[in-house]
């Protein structure tokens, strides 16, 4: 099913995302793909959802008689959710990892 190779496949996928269990499962799958940072993660997820041949045919707003990617609201929301959750998880991991350095922890260790 993915990556979508035609507008019809993308429309079908967008419709399936209206089901709560489907969007949750796909979002979980996309989060595992990951990437280094927001830019990389977003591009990885886009490449998983949309085949290169279809990406060439689309643009964001639908100019020049191309299909508008922005009209696929459920797909856009899925990407936003997967990317944000991954980014927030990475921030939490980093924050927890550096917990021993906060509140004087680093200076206490350096004095030992």
C-alpha positions in Angstrom: 0.0 0.0 0.0 2.7 2.5 0.9 4.4 4.3 -0.6 1.4 5.7 -2.5 2.2 5.7 -6.3 -0.9 7.5 -7.5 -3.2 10.2 -6.4 -6.0 7.6 -6.0 -3.8 5.5 -3.6 -3.0 8.7 -1.6 -6.7 9.6 -1.5 -7.5 6.0 -0.3 -4.8 6.2 2.4 -6.0 9.6 3.5 -9.5 8.2 3.9 -8.3 5.2 5.9 -6.6 7.5 8.3 -10.1 8.7 9.4 -10.2 5.5 11.4 -8.7 6.0 14.8 -7.0 2.6 15.1 -5.4 3.0 11.7 -3.9 6.4 12.3 -2.5 5.2 15.6 -0.9 2.1 14.1 0.6 4.0 11.2 1.8 6.8 13.5 3.6 4.2 15.7 5.2 2.6 12.6 6.4 6.0 11.3 7.9 7.0 14.6 10.2 4.0 14.5 11.7 5.2 11.2 13.1 8.2 12.9 15.9 10.4 11.7 18.3 12.9 13.0 16.2 16.0 13.8 13.0 17.4 12.5 14.1 17.9 8.9 15.5 14.4 8.5 12.6 12.7 10.2 10.0 14.5 8.1 11.8 13.6 4.9 12.1 10.0 5.9 8.4 9.8 6.7 7.4 11.5 3.5 9.5 9.0 1.5 7.7 6.2 3.3 4.3 7.6 2.5 4.7 9.0 -1.0 6.6 7.3 -3.9 9.0 9.5 -5.8 7.0 9.3 -9.0 4.0 10.7 -7.1 6.0 13.4 -5.3 7.1 14.8 -8.7 3.5 15.2 -9.7 2.4 17.1 -6.5 3.1 20.4 -4.8 1.8 21.9 -1.6 -0.8 24.3 -3.0 -1.9 22.7 -6.3 -0.4 25.4 -8.6 0.2 24.6 -12.2 -2.6 22.0 -12.3 -0.7 19.7 -10.0 -2.5 17.9 -7.1 -2.3 19.8 -3.9 -0.7 17.8 -1.1 -2.2 20.2 1.5 -5.7 18.8 0.7 -4.7 15.5 2.2 -5.4 16.7 5.7 -5.3 13.3 7.4 -1.9 12.6 5.9 -0.5 16.0 6.9 -1.8 15.5 10.5 -0.3 12.0 10.6 3.1 13.4 9.6 2.9 16.2 12.1 1.9 13.8 14.8 4.7 11.3 14.0 7.4 14.0 13.7 6.4 15.9 16.8 6.1 12.8 18.9 9.5 11.6 17.7 11.1 15.0 18.3 9.6 15.3 21.8 10.7 11.8 22.6 14.3 12.7 21.6 14.2 15.8 23.7 13.0 13.8 26.7 15.7 11.2 26.2 18.4 14.0 26.0 17.0 15.8 29.1 16.9 12.6 31.1 20.4 11.7 29.9 21.8 15.0 31.2 19.9 14.9 34.5 23.1 14.2 36.5 24.6 17.5 35.2 21.9 19.7 36.4 21.6 21.4 39.8 25.3 21.3 40.5 25.8 17.7 39.6 28.6 18.4 37.1 30.6 20.6 39.4 30.2 18.1 42.3 31.6 15.3 40.0 34.5 17.5 38.8 35.5 18.3 42.4 35.8 14.6 43.3 
